[in-house]
Amino acid sequence: MKNIITKLSGNKLLVFILIFVFAAFFYSFNIGFSDLCSDEIYTKSMLEGTLSDFYARFKNDLHPPLYYLGLKLFTALFGLNPVSLRFFSVLGVLSTVLLGYFAGQRVFGKQGALYFCLMLISVPMLAAYSHQARMYTWAAFSVTGVFIYSYLFIKTGKNRDLVFLFIFTVVAIYIHYYSMVAAFVSNAFVFLYLLFTKNKKWLHHLISLLFAALLFLPWLFMFMVQVKRVQHAFWVPEVSLTTVLHCFAIPFTEQFWTTTYSVLFVILIYSLIVFTFFKSSAKSFSEYRLVLWLSLFIYTGTLFVVMIISLFSQPVLFSRYVVAIVVMLVIPPTILFVQMKTEWLKMILISIILFLGIRISVSTFYFSYGPYKQTIEYIATTYPEIRKILHITEITAGPMIEYTGNSGLSHYWLKAEMSNVDAFPQAHQYKQPGEFLEPGEVFCAVRFNNLELNKENLDLVLSESELIKTDTVSDNKVEDGIIIIQVYLLKYKGR
């Protein structure tokens, strides 16, 4: 067995191919399990229509356009269906693995690049968002590129590395606003380092940043529109110690819950990060000190900038968005394994990390965002007299419209302060229930899992209606069925 391992490690490209093949199967596993959630239906709605329609939709969106452009091209080639929508996110994380190996060799060495790839596969947050039709895995890819080429340009001063840093910076700016902040933080580190070390390449770097800023100008107007929209209303809660701690814990936990596995994983990873940080003061560590500092500076610096924005403007600090910078947290363990001389301890630690990470990730692959299709079928068969569904939150609106099929059900919405329901023209929007309901008419209202959002709309419709029956639909795709849709069977009385 030892001889086999020695031979494999001697052919590192073969080992990487095996890792990559595993990653491709791993991230594709059970990809169609859950119904499309509200955010994914919103993504799908952004792809429809002409290019002018596409641009206009960003007035109601809160993201840059590059992900949607890439997905629009991808689905034009491979079809617009749940698997193709999500598989584009799988390609995002697989691209990160490829980048981590081939470009990562110049940072960590060939063996270290393999460790880096294994650490990437162990991150549950990357796995969870590889199954969502959103831009997060591609944001992680762009920030990984910014990190790698920031370090390489500092070390080599080569124009080729600066060009790649520039490219990944522009991509990060146009993928997600968290990746844009991360790119800003990383480039600030590069610029200040070059300036304080009196490296004449600081001017080259500054020119590249000016070009990146110029390339953002075409999007500046829409960016300001989106900023104003966020200032008007946004769903992210106020900054607190809990929200900050959650930003550090969620990369290594299940998506919406924690188990013994994830608690142990969080403790292990941060123990390794802290140990590596203190070990970096040793002389033998000097080769990787800059890499370590840059990775931690990007992660903490991005959170700090977003926190400042949240404290002095509209709150935008939310744990889900740290997936854009999550790769920075596996840099310290990667460096530690490169430096570690005790092979048996290294293998044990890597095995434990992979076991915990994959175990947690697989559990998220069996998570269902809700019984949307099932609820449509249940209402159509159990209450055939119902023709109108009133949605209390957009979480049910988009997905249930998507799965309406030939049920004959129509969907309605009462105006709310913050909503993306405008993206779904099939949802008929009104200000008052009496505008679309007649006295004596039987209809139903649906609510997602006791969610308090827009509860005033639920209270309004209940006050003007006779409650015939309350019902629930549990998700039968999962054993516990913890995600439910509440159904209120109502007869409208009038105001």
C-alpha positions as CSV (number, residue, x, y, z in Angstrom):
1,M,0.0,0.0,0.0
2,K,2.8,2.4,0.9
3,N,4.5,1.7,-2.5
4,I,1.2,2.5,-4.3
5,I,0.9,5.8,-2.5
6,T,4.5,6.7,-3.2
7,K,4.0,6.0,-7.0
8,L,0.8,8.1,-7.1
9,S,2.4,11.0,-5.3
10,G,5.2,10.8,-7.8
11,N,2.7,11.4,-10.6
12,K,0.9,14.5,-9.2
13,L,-1.0,15.2,-12.4
14,L,-2.6,11.7,-12.2
15,V,-3.5,12.4,-8.6
16,F,-5.1,15.7,-9.5
17,I,-7.1,14.0,-12.3
18,L,-8.4,11.5,-9.8
19,I,-9.3,14.4,-7.4
20,F,-11.0,16.4,-10.2
21,V,-13.0,13.4,-11.4
22,F,-14.2,12.8,-7.9
23,A,-15.0,16.5,-7.5
24,A,-17.1,16.4,-10.7
25,F,-19.2,13.5,-9.5
26,F,-19.4,14.9,-6.0
27,Y,-20.7,18.3,-6.9
28,S,-23.1,16.8,-9.5
29,F,-24.5,14.3,-7.0
30,N,-28.3,14.7,-6.3
31,I,-28.3,18.1,-8.1
32,G,-32.0,17.9,-9.1
33,F,-33.2,16.8,-5.6
34,S,-34.9,20.0,-4.4
35,D,-37.5,22.0,-6.2
36,L,-36.1,25.3,-7.5
37,C,-36.2,27.8,-4.7
38,S,-37.3,31.5,-4.9
39,D,-33.8,32.8,-5.7
40,E,-33.3,30.3,-8.5
41,I,-36.7,31.0,-10.0
42,Y,-35.6,34.7,-9.9
43,T,-32.4,33.8,-11.7
44,K,-34.4,32.0,-14.4
45,S,-36.6,35.0,-14.8
46,M,-33.6,37.2,-15.5
47,L,-32.7,35.1,-18.5
48,E,-35.9,35.6,-20.4
49,G,-36.7,38.3,-23.0
50,T,-34.5,40.5,-25.2
51,L,-31.2,42.1,-24.3
52,S,-32.9,45.4,-23.6
53,D,-35.4,43.6,-21.3
54,F,-32.4,41.9,-19.7
55,Y,-30.7,45.2,-18.9
56,A,-33.9,46.8,-17.6
57,R,-34.4,43.9,-15.1
58,F,-31.3,45.0,-13.2
59,K,-33.2,48.0,-11.8
60,N,-35.0,45.4,-9.6
61,D,-32.0,43.2,-9.1
62,L,-29.1,43.8,-6.7
63,H,-26.2,42.2,-8.6
64,P,-23.7,42.9,-11.4
65,P,-24.5,41.3,-14.8
66,L,-21.7,38.9,-15.6
67,Y,-23.1,35.8,-14.0
68,Y,-26.4,36.2,-15.7
69,L,-24.7,36.8,-19.1
70,G,-22.7,33.6,-18.7
71,L,-25.7,31.6,-17.6
72,K,-27.8,33.0,-20.5
73,L,-25.2,31.7,-22.9
74,F,-24.8,28.4,-21.1
75,T,-28.6,27.7,-21.1
76,A,-28.9,28.8,-24.7
77,L,-26.5,25.9,-25.5
78,F,-27.7,23.3,-23.0
79,G,-31.3,24.2,-22.4
80,L,-33.2,26.1,-19.7
81,N,-34.0,23.5,-17.1
82,P,-33.2,23.0,-13.3
83,V,-30.2,20.8,-13.9
84,S,-28.6,23.1,-16.5
85,L,-29.3,26.1,-14.3
86,R,-27.6,24.5,-11.4
87,F,-24.8,22.8,-13.3
88,F,-23.4,26.2,-14.3
89,S,-22.7,26.7,-10.6
90,V,-21.0,23.3,-10.5
91,L,-18.7,24.5,-13.3
92,G,-17.9,27.5,-11.1
93,V,-16.5,25.4,-8.2
94,L,-14.8,23.0,-10.6
95,S,-13.1,26.0,-12.3
96,T,-11.9,27.0,-8.8
97,V,-10.4,23.5,-8.3
98,L,-8.7,23.8,-11.7
99,L,-7.3,27.2,-10.9
100,G,-6.2,26.0,-7.5
101,Y,-4.1,23.3,-9.0
102,F,-2.6,24.8,-12.1
103,A,-2.1,28.4,-10.8
104,G,-1.8,27.2,-7.2
105,Q,1.4,25.3,-8.0
106,R,3.2,28.6,-8.3
107,V,2.1,29.5,-4.8
108,F,2.2,26.2,-2.9
109,G,4.3,23.9,-5.1
110,K,2.9,20.9,-6.9
111,Q,2.2,18.9,-3.7
112,G,0.8,21.9,-2.0
113,A,-1.6,22.5,-4.9
114,L,-3.0,19.0,-4.3
115,Y,-3.5,19.8,-0.7
116,F,-5.2,23.0,-1.7
117,C,-7.6,21.2,-4.0
118,L,-8.5,18.7,-1.3
119,M,-9.2,21.5,1.1
120,L,-11.5,23.1,-1.5
121,I,-13.5,19.9,-1.8
122,S,-13.9,19.8,2.0
123,V,-15.7,23.2,2.2
124,P,-19.4,22.5,2.7
125,M,-20.4,26.0,1.7
126,L,-18.9,25.6,-1.8
127,A,-20.7,22.3,-2.1
128,A,-24.1,23.7,-0.9
129,Y,-24.0,26.6,-3.4
130,S,-22.8,24.4,-6.2
131,H,-26.5,23.2,-6.1
132,Q,-28.0,26.6,-6.4
133,A,-28.6,28.6,-9.6
134,R,-26.9,31.6,-8.2
135,M,-23.5,33.4,-8.8
136,Y,-21.8,32.4,-5.6
137,T,-19.4,29.7,-6.8
138,W,-18.3,31.9,-9.7
139,A,-17.7,34.7,-7.1
140,A,-15.5,32.4,-5.2
141,F,-13.6,31.5,-8.4
142,S,-13.0,35.2,-9.2
143,V,-11.7,36.0,-5.7
144,T,-9.4,32.9,-5.7
145,G,-7.9,34.2,-9.0
146,V,-7.5,37.7,-7.5
147,F,-5.8,36.2,-4.4
148,I,-3.4,34.0,-6.4
149,Y,-2.3,36.6,-8.9
150,S,-2.1,39.3,-6.2
151,Y,0.5,37.2,-4.4
152,L,2.3,36.2,-7.7
153,F,2.6,39.8,-8.9
154,I,4.0,40.9,-5.5
155,K,6.6,38.1,-5.7
156,T,7.5,38.2,-9.4
157,G,6.6,41.7,-10.6
158,K,5.9,40.1,-14.0
159,N,3.4,41.9,-16.3
160,R,1.8,38.6,-17.2
161,D,0.8,38.1,-13.5
162,L,-0.5,41.7,-13.4
163,V,-2.6,41.1,-16.5
164,F,-4.2,38.0,-14.8
165,L,-4.7,40.1,-11.6
166,F,-6.4,42.7,-13.7
167,I,-8.6,40.2,-15.5
168,F,-9.7,38.5,-12.3
169,T,-10.3,41.9,-10.6
170,V,-12.7,42.9,-13.5
171,V,-14.5,39.5,-13.3
172,A,-14.9,39.9,-9.5
173,I,-16.3,43.4,-9.9
174,Y,-18.9,42.2,-12.4
175,I,-19.9,38.9,-10.6
176,H,-21.0,39.9,-7.1
177,Y,-20.6,43.0,-4.9
178,Y,-18.9,40.9,-2.2
179,S,-16.3,39.7,-4.7
180,M,-15.9,43.3,-5.8
181,V,-15.1,44.4,-2.2
182,A,-12.7,41.4,-1.9
183,A,-10.9,42.5,-5.1
184,F,-10.7,46.0,-3.7
185,V,-9.2,44.7,-0.4
186,S,-6.7,42.4,-2.1
187,N,-5.6,45.1,-4.6
188,A,-5.2,47.6,-1.7
189,F,-2.9,45.1,0.0
190,V,-0.8,44.7,-3.2
191,F,-0.6,48.5,-3.8
192,L,0.4,49.3,-0.2
193,Y,2.9,46.4,0.0
194,L,4.6,47.6,-3.3
195,L,4.6,51.2,-2.1
196,F,6.1,50.5,1.3
197,T,8.7,48.1,0.0
198,K,9.6,50.8,-2.6
199,N,8.9,48.5,-5.5
200,K,8.6,50.5,-8.7
201,K,5.9,48.1,-9.9
202,W,3.4,50.1,-7.8
203,L,2.9,52.4,-10.8
204,H,2.1,49.5,-13.1
205,H,-0.4,48.2,-10.6
206,L,-2.0,51.6,-10.2
207,I,-2.5,51.9,-13.9
208,S,-4.2,48.5,-14.0
209,L,-6.5,49.6,-11.2
210,L,-7.4,52.7,-13.2
211,F,-8.2,50.6,-16.2
212,A,-10.4,48.3,-14.1
213,A,-12.2,51.4,-12.8
214,L,-12.8,52.6,-16.4
215,L,-14.3,49.2,-17.3
216,F,-16.7,49.6,-14.4
217,L,-18.0,53.0,-15.7
218,P,-20.6,51.4,-18.1
219,W,-22.2,49.8,-15.1
220,L,-21.9,52.8,-12.8
221,F,-25.4,54.2,-13.5
222,M,-27.1,50.8,-12.8
223,F,-24.9,50.4,-9.7
224,M,-26.2,53.7,-8.3
225,V,-29.8,52.6,-9.1
226,Q,-29.3,49.4,-7.2
227,V,-27.6,51.2,-4.3
228,K,-30.7,53.5,-4.0
229,R,-33.0,50.5,-4.0
230,V,-31.1,48.9,-1.2
231,Q,-31.2,52.2,0.8
232,H,-35.0,52.1,0.3
233,A,-35.5,48.6,1.8
234,F,-33.4,45.5,2.2
235,W,-34.1,42.3,4.1
236,V,-30.7,41.8,5.8
237,P,-30.9,42.2,9.7
238,E,-28.9,44.7,11.7
239,V,-25.2,43.8,12.5
240,S,-24.7,42.0,15.7
241,L,-22.1,39.7,17.3
242,T,-24.2,36.7,16.2
243,T,-24.2,37.7,12.6
244,V,-20.5,38.4,12.6
245,L,-19.7,35.0,14.3
246,H,-22.1,33.3,11.8
247,C,-20.0,34.7,8.9
248,F,-17.0,32.7,10.3
249,A,-18.9,29.5,11.2
250,I,-21.2,29.0,8.2
251,P,-18.4,28.0,5.7
252,F,-17.9,24.7,7.6
253,T,-21.5,24.0,8.8
254,E,-24.7,22.7,7.2
255,Q,-26.5,25.5,5.4
256,F,-29.4,26.1,7.8
257,W,-28.5,24.1,10.9
258,T,-25.6,22.6,12.9
259,T,-24.7,19.1,13.9
260,T,-21.9,17.5,16.0
261,Y,-20.0,17.0,12.8
262,S,-20.1,20.7,11.9
263,V,-19.2,21.9,15.4
264,L,-16.2,19.6,15.4
265,F,-15.3,20.8,11.9
266,V,-15.4,24.5,12.9
267,I,-13.3,23.8,15.9
268,L,-10.7,21.8,13.9
269,I,-10.4,24.3,11.1
270,Y,-10.0,27.4,13.3
271,S,-7.6,25.5,15.5
272,L,-5.4,24.9,12.4
273,I,-5.8,28.5,11.3
274,V,-4.8,29.9,14.7
275,F,-1.9,27.4,15.0
276,T,-0.7,28.4,11.5
277,F,-0.9,32.1,12.3
278,F,1.2,31.8,15.4
279,K,3.6,29.4,13.6
280,S,4.1,32.0,10.9
281,S,6.4,34.0,13.1
282,A,9.0,31.3,12.9
283,K,11.9,31.8,10.5
284,S,11.3,28.6,8.7
285,F,7.8,29.9,7.8
286,S,9.1,33.0,6.0
287,E,8.4,31.6,2.5
288,Y,4.6,31.4,3.1
289,R,4.1,34.3,5.5
290,L,3.0,36.7,2.8
291,V,0.5,34.1,1.4
292,L,-1.0,33.6,4.8
293,W,-1.3,37.3,5.6
294,L,-2.9,38.1,2.2
295,S,-5.5,35.3,2.6
296,L,-6.5,36.4,6.1
297,F,-6.4,40.1,5.1
298,I,-8.9,39.4,2.2
299,Y,-11.3,37.5,4.4
300,T,-11.3,39.8,7.4
301,G,-10.8,42.9,5.4
302,T,-13.9,42.2,3.2
303,L,-16.0,41.5,6.3
304,F,-14.7,44.7,7.9
305,V,-15.5,46.9,4.9
306,V,-19.0,45.4,4.6
307,M,-19.5,45.8,8.3
308,I,-18.6,49.5,8.1
309,I,-21.1,49.9,5.3
310,S,-23.7,48.1,7.3
311,L,-23.2,50.3,10.4
312,F,-23.2,53.6,8.6
313,S,-25.7,52.8,5.8
314,Q,-28.1,50.0,5.0
315,P,-27.2,46.6,6.6
316,V,-25.6,44.3,4.0
317,L,-23.6,41.9,6.1
318,F,-25.0,38.5,5.7
319,S,-23.4,35.1,6.1
320,R,-24.6,33.6,2.8
321,Y,-22.4,36.1,0.9
322,V,-19.1,35.0,2.5
323,V,-19.1,32.1,0.0
324,A,-17.4,34.7,-2.3
325,I,-14.4,34.7,0.1
326,V,-14.6,31.3,1.7
327,V,-11.6,29.9,-0.2
328,M,-9.4,32.2,1.8
329,L,-10.1,30.2,5.0
330,V,-8.5,27.0,3.5
331,I,-5.2,28.8,2.7
332,P,-3.8,28.5,6.2
333,P,-4.4,24.7,6.5
334,T,-2.9,24.3,3.1
335,I,0.2,26.1,4.1
336,L,0.4,24.1,7.3
337,F,0.3,20.8,5.4
338,V,3.0,22.0,3.0
339,Q,5.2,22.9,6.1
340,M,4.4,19.8,8.1
341,K,7.1,17.2,8.3
342,T,5.2,14.5,10.1
343,E,3.6,12.6,7.3
344,W,1.3,10.3,9.4
345,L,-0.1,13.3,11.3
346,K,-0.6,15.2,8.0
347,M,-2.5,12.2,6.5
348,I,-4.7,11.8,9.6
349,L,-5.6,15.5,9.6
350,I,-6.4,15.7,5.9
351,S,-8.5,12.5,6.2
352,I,-10.5,13.9,9.1
353,I,-11.1,17.2,7.3
354,L,-12.2,15.4,4.1
355,F,-14.5,13.1,6.1
356,L,-16.1,15.9,8.0
357,G,-16.4,18.2,5.0
358,I,-17.9,15.6,2.7
359,R,-20.2,14.2,5.4
360,I,-21.6,17.7,6.0
361,S,-21.9,18.4,2.3
362,V,-23.7,15.3,1.4
363,S,-26.4,16.1,4.1
364,T,-26.9,19.5,2.3
365,F,-27.3,17.6,-1.0
366,Y,-30.4,16.1,0.6
367,F,-31.9,19.4,1.7
368,S,-35.1,20.5,0.1
369,Y,-36.0,24.2,-0.1
370,G,-39.7,23.5,0.0
371,P,-42.6,21.4,-1.3
372,Y,-43.6,23.9,-4.0
373,K,-44.6,21.5,-6.7
374,Q,-46.2,19.2,-4.1
375,T,-48.2,22.1,-2.7
376,I,-49.6,23.0,-6.1
377,E,-50.6,19.3,-6.7
378,Y,-52.1,19.1,-3.1
379,I,-54.3,22.2,-3.5
380,A,-55.4,21.2,-7.0
381,T,-56.5,17.7,-5.8
382,T,-57.7,18.4,-2.2
383,Y,-59.5,21.7,-2.9
384,P,-60.6,21.5,-6.5
385,E,-62.9,24.5,-6.0
386,I,-59.9,26.8,-5.4
387,R,-58.7,28.8,-8.3
388,K,-56.9,31.7,-6.7
389,I,-53.8,31.5,-4.5
390,L,-52.6,34.6,-2.6
391,H,-48.9,34.6,-1.7
392,I,-47.8,36.2,1.5
393,T,-44.1,36.1,0.7
394,E,-42.2,35.9,-2.6
395,I,-40.5,32.7,-1.3
396,T,-43.6,30.8,-2.4
397,A,-44.7,33.0,-5.3
398,G,-41.9,32.3,-7.8
399,P,-41.6,28.6,-7.2
400,M,-45.3,27.8,-7.1
401,I,-45.8,29.8,-10.3
402,E,-43.0,27.7,-11.9
403,Y,-44.8,24.5,-10.9
404,T,-48.4,25.5,-11.7
405,G,-48.5,23.5,-14.9
406,N,-52.1,22.6,-16.0
407,S,-53.5,23.0,-12.5
408,G,-55.7,25.9,-13.5
409,L,-54.5,27.9,-10.5
410,S,-53.8,31.6,-10.7
411,H,-51.5,33.6,-8.4
412,Y,-52.0,36.9,-6.6
413,W,-49.9,39.2,-4.6
414,L,-50.5,42.2,-2.3
415,K,-47.9,44.9,-2.7
416,A,-45.1,44.8,-0.1
417,E,-42.2,47.2,0.6
418,M,-39.4,44.8,-0.5
419,S,-40.2,42.2,-3.1
420,N,-38.9,40.7,-6.3
421,V,-42.4,39.5,-7.4
422,D,-42.2,42.1,-10.2
423,A,-39.9,39.5,-11.9
424,F,-42.9,37.1,-12.2
425,P,-45.6,38.6,-14.5
426,Q,-47.9,35.6,-13.8
427,A,-48.4,37.0,-10.3
428,H,-51.3,39.5,-10.4
429,Q,-50.4,42.3,-8.0
430,Y,-53.0,44.4,-6.1
431,K,-53.1,46.7,-3.1
432,Q,-56.2,45.4,-1.5
433,P,-57.9,41.9,-1.4
434,G,-61.2,43.4,-2.6
435,E,-59.6,44.3,-5.9
436,F,-59.3,40.7,-7.0
437,L,-61.9,38.9,-4.8
438,E,-65.6,38.9,-4.7
439,P,-67.7,38.6,-1.5
440,G,-68.4,34.9,-0.9
441,E,-65.5,33.8,-3.1
442,V,-63.4,30.9,-1.8
443,F,-59.6,31.1,-2.2
444,C,-56.5,30.2,-0.3
445,A,-53.5,32.1,1.1
446,V,-50.1,30.3,1.4
447,R,-47.4,31.1,3.8
448,F,-43.9,29.7,4.1
449,N,-43.0,27.9,7.3
450,N,-44.3,30.5,9.8
451,L,-42.2,33.2,8.2
452,E,-43.1,36.6,9.7
453,L,-42.2,38.5,6.5
454,N,-45.2,40.5,5.2
455,K,-47.3,39.2,8.1
456,E,-49.4,42.4,7.9
457,N,-50.7,41.2,4.5
458,L,-51.8,37.9,6.1
459,D,-53.5,39.7,9.0
460,L,-55.3,42.0,6.5
461,V,-56.7,39.1,4.4
462,L,-57.6,37.2,7.5
463,S,-59.5,40.2,8.9
464,E,-61.6,40.5,5.7
465,S,-62.2,36.7,5.3
466,E,-63.9,33.8,7.0
467,L,-61.3,31.1,7.9
468,I,-62.7,27.8,6.7
469,K,-59.7,25.7,7.4
470,T,-55.9,25.7,7.9
471,D,-53.7,23.0,6.4
472,T,-50.1,22.3,5.9
473,V,-48.1,20.6,3.2
474,S,-44.9,18.9,4.4
475,D,-42.1,18.0,2.0
476,N,-42.2,14.3,1.4
477,K,-38.8,14.3,-0.3
478,V,-37.2,14.4,3.1
479,E,-37.7,12.2,6.2
480,D,-38.4,14.9,8.8
481,G,-40.4,17.2,6.4
482,I,-39.4,20.3,8.5
483,I,-40.0,22.7,5.5
484,I,-43.8,23.2,5.3
485,I,-46.2,25.4,3.3
486,Q,-49.1,26.6,5.4
487,V,-52.4,26.8,3.5
488,Y,-55.3,29.0,4.7
489,L,-58.6,28.1,3.1
490,L,-60.7,31.3,3.2
491,K,-64.1,32.8,2.1
492,Y,-63.8,36.4,1.3
493,K,-66.4,38.6,3.2
494,G,-65.3,42.0,2.0
495,R,-64.1,45.1,3.9
